Amino acid sequence: MTVKTQIESLTKPTSIALGVFDGVHIGHQAVIGEAVNGEADGLMPVVFTFDTGGEKPEHKKGQETILTTSLKRKKMEELGVSVIYEIPFDTVKDYSPEYFAEHILFSQLHAAKIVCGFDFRFGKNAAGNTELLKQLCCKMGVEVVVVPPMMDQGQPVSSTRIRRYLKEGDIVSANRLLGYEYSYDMMVVDGLKNGRKIGIPTINQEFDPGFLIPKFGVYASKVWVDGKELLGITNIGVKPTIQGVRNPLAETYIIGFDQNLYGQKIPVSLFQYLREEQKFHDLKELSATVKKDIDRTKILMKGSMKQQRPE
């Protein structure tokens, strides 16, 4: 898969999925999947999205990031995308809907099929909608597929709902809408090493500015090291038992693992909220509670494996 951060012309006819795709949830996956289906007709599957590290589209302002860029790319590659355009939003924000369609989608990306969600907006001040997109594409003989909302418990699947679930600690509901376990893969940074003193060495990962921080507390988690899945418990918060920690971070004990991972980007996924973050009287009390968390996580994992095992 190729990632392009500026608009470059393609030579083959394409099937393009349009959207921000923050979270790549099951609704986004339906849009991208429909674009990938164009491969059966000889079209190159492409995603055109925005790098929102700077300015964001008006309807996305103030919204925290759900998925790191690296994991977002990985999800799209798994879905079968050949090329991702991650274009800085501020470089295209003043394009009219007509200019964006005619000069970018048609002339440079050679779109033969365009797929978007039902609420897709484009062009300066989000002036373009799906109806205008259909009109512009009709003139050029380009197929348009508008994917209807994916429903869950009578409500549309949305990144807004996922953010709310994460902030409430309802990781199970968030994962259901995502279609995978909520994950992050920040760099492992140096910590105070208090966990090592009580026989529970941990890795510390700091959240990037603008990244959504789930509800403070302890979670059952999975950790990937060198492609191997390991079981863990993750504390998200400010470690109230330890003095001097002010900025929220994720601290994970990887069960049965004790190797130096400093400076590495380690993927961690959360699958169950265990308890609220607590302040303990001393490290001994902390150790006893963490061991209970470990036992509960192992039980949860066994139960999950039984549910997934085919009859």
N, C-alpha and C positions, 0 to 999 in steps of 0.2 A: 504494500500500500504506500502511496506517495502523499506527502503532506505539502501543500503549497500555501505560503503566507502572503503571496501577492497574485494578482490576476494574470495568469499566463494562458495563452491560447492552447487549445487541444486540437488534435487532428482527427480524432474519431468521433462519430456521433455518440451522444451521451444521454443517460437517464439520470436526472438530477433530483436529489432530495434537498428541499430548501427549508431552513429553520435554524433556530439557535440551539436546539437540542440540549438544553441544560439538564443534565441528569441521564439522558438517553433512556427514559423510562419506557414502559410497554407501548404507550401511544407513539412516542418517537420511533420506537423499533418498528412499528407498523408502517410508518411513513418511509423509513429507510429501506425496510424489506420490500416495499412496493417498487422503489427505485431499483433495487438490486434485481428484481424480477425482469427488468428490462434487458438484462444480460442474455436472456433466452432469445431475444430478438436482435442480438448482435450489438447492443448498446453498452457503453462503458458506464458502470455505476459510480456516480459522483455525489458527494455531499458538499453543498455550499453553505457554510456557516460563518459565524463571526468570532473573531478574537475580541472578547469583551473585557480584556485586562485594563483597557483605558475607558473610553466612553462607551456607554451601552445604549441600545435602542430605548426609546422613551418608555415603552411598556415593560422594559426589563430593569429600569433604574431602581436601585435600592434593594434588588433581589440578591441574596447571597448565593455563592457558587455551591453546587451540590457535589460535583465530580471534578477531580483534577484533570488537567488537560491530557496528561499521559494516559489515564484510565479511560477518558472519553474517546481518545483515538483507538485504544485497544478494543473497546466495545464496538466501535464502528468497523474496525477491521474484522472482528469476529462475525459481524453481520454480512460481510462480503463486499464492502466498499473498496474500490480500487484507488480513488483519488479523493482527498479531502482538501477543500479550499477553506482555510481559516484566515479570513480577511479582517484586518483591523477595521472596526466599525466606522471610525472617524474618517477613513479614506473613501467611504462610499455613501455616507449619511446624507449628502446633498444631491445624490442622483435622483432624478425624477423616476417614478415607476416605469415610464416608457423607455427612458434611457437605460435603466438597469436591465430591462428585459431585452431590448433590441441590441444593445452594444455589449452586454456582458453574457447573458444567457444564450442568445442566438448567435451573435457574430463570433465571440471568442470561445465559448464553451460548446458550441454546436449542439445545443439541446434538441433532442428529438422527442423526449418525454420529460415532463416536470411533475414532481410529486410534492405535495405540501399538506399541512394540517388544515383543518376547517377554519382556524382562527389566524391563519398566516397573514402578516402585513409586510409590506415592503415599500421602498422608495422614501423620499424626503418626507419627514413628519408622519411616516407610516401611512401615506396617502393611498397606497395600493392595497387592494384586498383580493380575495380569491376570484371574485367576479371579473375584476379588471384583468387579472392574470389570464383568465380563460379567454377574454376578448383579444388580448395581445397575442396569445399563442394560437388562437384560431386563424388569425391573419397569416401566420407563418406555417400553418399546418402542423403545429407541435401539439402532441397529446398532453393533456393535463389530467391528473388524478388528484382529487381532493379527498383525503382520508377523513372519515367521520370520527368523532371523539370515541375513544375507548372508554367503556363504562365500568365502574367498580362500585358495587353496593349502591346503585342508583345514581351515582355522581360521575362526572367526567374525570378521568385520570389527568392529573395536572402536577406540575412541579410545585405549585403553591400548596397543594395537599401534602405532598411529600415533605416539603419544608416544615409544615405544621406538625406532622407525625414525628419527624426527627427532633424537633424542639420539645415535643411532649415525651420523648423517650419511647414512643410506640414504634420500635424498630421493625416489628413483625409486619405492621401495616405499611410502613415505608417500603420494606423489601417487596411486599406483594405488588405495589404499584411500580416499583423500579423493574421488577422482573429478574432481579438478582440481589445479592446481599450488598447493602450500602457499604461502600469501600472508600479508602483513601490510601495514598502512597507517598506521604511526605518523607523528607530526609530524616534519618535517625541522628539526633543531636546528643551531645554530652549532658549527663544529668548529675544529680547529687550522690548517686550510688548508694542510697540508703537501703534500697531493696536488696542489694548484694549483701549488706551487713546481716540481713535476717534470712539469707538463703533463698531469696526470691529476686534474682536479677531481672531488670526490666529494660525495655527500650523506650526512649522518649522521642515524640514527634510533635513539632510545633505546627499549628494551623496557619496557613497563609492569610494575609489580610483579605477580607471579603469572602472567605470560605465559611460556609455554614458550620457552626459548632453544635453538635447534638446536645441534648439535655445532659447536664453534668450527672455522672454516676458511673457505675461499673457494668460492663457488658461482657457477655460471652462472645468470643471472637475467633476468627481464623487468621492465620498469618502465613504468608508465602515467602519462603527463603530458598533461593536457588531452584525455584519451580516446585518445591515440595510444600504441601499443605500441612500446617501445624496448628494445634489448638492453643488458644490463649485466653487471658482475661484482660480487659482493657479498662482503665480508669480515665474518664474524660473530665477535666476540671482543673482545680488549682491546688490539689494535694493539701488539704487543710491541716493534716497532721504535721506536715513539714513546713518550717518557717522559711520565708523568703521567696516563695513561689507565688507570683501574682498573675502572670499571663496564662490563660487556659492552654493545656496541652493534652496529648493522648499518651498515656503511659501503659505499656503492655508487657505482661509477664507471659513468655512463651513456654508452655508446659513441656518440661523435659528437654529444654534447649538452653545452652549457655555458651554462646560464641559472640565475638565482637562484631557488631553490625554498624558501628559508627560510620557516618558518611554515606550510607547506602539508602536508596529509596526502597522501602519495604512496604508492600501492599498488606493492608489489614482490612478485614471485613467484619461487621458486627451482625450477630444473628439473634441476640436475646438481651433485653435489659434485665439485670440481676437485682440491683439495689441502688439507692441514692449514695452519693459521695458522703463519707463520714469523717469526722475528726476524732481520732483515737487518743487515749491518754498517753500511750507510748508505742514504740515499735513492736513490742511483744503482742499487744492487743491487736495491732494492725496485722501482724503475721498470722494470728489465729483466724481472723476473719477472712483473710485472703485464701487461706487453706480451705475454708468452707466454700468460698467462691469457686475454687478449683474443682472441688468435689461436685458441686452443682453443675458446673460447665460440662464436666465429663458425662454426667447423667443426661443432660440435655442433648449432648452430641450423640450418645447412644440411642436415645429416643428418635432423633432426627434420622439416623442411619436406618433404623427399623422401618420408619415410615417410607423411606426412599427405596427400600429393598423390594424388588419385584416379587410377586407371588409365585 
